[in-house]
Amino acid sequence: MDTINLKGMTLPELEAFALSIGEKKFRGKQLFEWLYAKRAASFADMSTISKPLRNKLAEIASILSIKIITEKRSEDGTAKFLFELSDGHRIESVLIPPRTAFMNTNAKAEEEQKRLTLCVSTQVGCPLKCKFCATGSMGFYRNLTTSEIIDQVIQTESHAGKRITNLVFMGMGEPLLNYDAVMNSIDIFTTGMAIAARHITVSTVGLVPQIRQIADEHRKFKLAISLHSLDDEIRPSLIPIATRYKLGELITSIEYYYNKVKRRPTFEYILFRGVNDREIDVRKLIKLSKRIPCKINIIPFHSIQFTGPTGYAATLKPTPIAKLDEFVKRLRESHVTVFVRSSTGESIEAACGQLAVKSIKQKDSHRSLKENSTNVRGVKIT
């Protein structure tokens, strides 16, 4: 008999589940606290729930977990985790220690030292095929469930022995294409796992309807837009879905979001040599910052040559450090709030999707070897 996975259920869903099995509504709240605040891995651990009910739950329900199969750690303390899901698919998360996520002259040292950030995935692969992203090269398999999003945090905390304080939805996949699961997971993080909404950032390439929905729902997490260009000809060459949502429509939706939620969005901006690092690009960003109060996150480009890129993707090169510094200086001289992402984790393949893509290629190679390890008579060669 199939059981119901309770991990990933919100408080109202667990209360409804309790009522559905003939129990009092408050049992749902007990389950919620055990699953998320106390991180119970089995019903046997739930000591405040009667033994008959625990036995009943063990028959009809389950608490599923994803499995860490690889951990890689760099010299700066950044750690990448490769997870295997119940169906064999693989995703990754990156644990970012204090003082390596951003170099910001305004950050207070004591705040930096307390912060431990996890970058989580929301999809297996990604359908959007952004030219600078390794995840896009692996294609799209499926959305993650709320349980699988939540469990990245639970399993990483358990493995690392440290509490995660900040979350960024910047891993594999486009979060707003998995809207319901992402929003449910954020509800659980904020109400059950003591991660404040102000410490959660959701990144999107710019899906206009969902940005407006976030505004209408008055969601209080931070919103980051994967911008990378303010040129309607260049941006679609980097982000193909930008042909559907033109810059004018995107900027208007972000302005709508700011006016509704009163939170400054962050514009993420990967610098590519000769593509979006020109003087005209600086001026456009300055103009945008005057229209919408915002932060700009400058990101050095991590090579995706390991994916064997072709066409336009193969031509992308990182902006030289000296020019990056000058670009940032020009923005700051115009009183734009700028963060510069440090190039952490390169020694552990921390670029988004890098470890998962290599893992998939290794699995495919191994499968191909097994399929071809027969002689002409079909006898397996050992």
HELIX and SHEET records of a PDB file:
HELIX    1   1 LEU A   11  SER A   20  1                                  10    
HELIX    2   2 PHE A   26  PHE A   32  1                                   7    
HELIX    3   3 GLU A   33  ALA A   37  3                                   5    
HELIX    4   4 PHE A   43  ASP A   45  5                                   3    
HELIX    5   5 LYS A   51  ILE A   60  1                                  10    
HELIX    6   6 ALA A  109  LYS A  114  1                                   6    
HELIX    7   7 THR A  135  MET A  138  5                                   4    
HELIX    8   8 THR A  146  ALA A  160  1                                  15    
HELIX    9   9 PRO A  175  ASN A  178  5                                   4    
HELIX   10  10 TYR A  179  GLY A  192  1                                  14    
HELIX   11  11 ALA A  197  HIS A  199  5                                   3    
HELIX   12  12 VAL A  208  ASP A  216  1                                   9    
HELIX   13  13 ILE A  234  LEU A  238  1                                   5    
HELIX   14  14 PRO A  240  THR A  243  5                                   4    
HELIX   15  15 LEU A  247  VAL A  261  1                                  15    
HELIX   16  16 GLU A  279  ARG A  291  1                                  13    
HELIX   17  17 GLN A  305  THR A  307  5                                   3    
HELIX   18  18 TYR A  312  THR A  315  1                                   4    
HELIX   19  19 ILE A  321  GLU A  333  1                                  13    
HELIX   20  20 GLU A  346  ILE A  348  5                                   3    
HELIX   21  21 GLN A  354  ASN A  372  1                                  19    
SHEET    1   A 2 ILE A   4  ASN A   5  0                                        
SHEET    2   A 2 ALA A  61  SER A  62  1                                        
SHEET    1   B11 LYS A  67  ARG A  73  0                                        
SHEET    2   B11 ALA A  79  GLU A  84 -1                                        
SHEET    3   B11 ARG A  90  ILE A  96 -1                                        
SHEET    4   B11 THR A 117  CYS A 119 -1                                        
SHEET    5   B11 ASN A 166  PHE A 169  1                                        
SHEET    6   B11 ILE A 200  THR A 204  1                                        
SHEET    7   B11 LYS A 222  SER A 226  1                                        
SHEET    8   B11 THR A 266  LEU A 271  1                                        
SHEET    9   B11 LYS A 295  PRO A 300  1                                        
SHEET   10   B11 THR A 337  ARG A 341  1                                        
SHEET   11   B11 PHE A 102  MET A 103 -1                                        
SHEET    1   C 2 GLN A 123  GLY A 125  0                                        
SHEET    2   C 2 PHE A 140  ASN A 143 -1                                        
END                                                                             
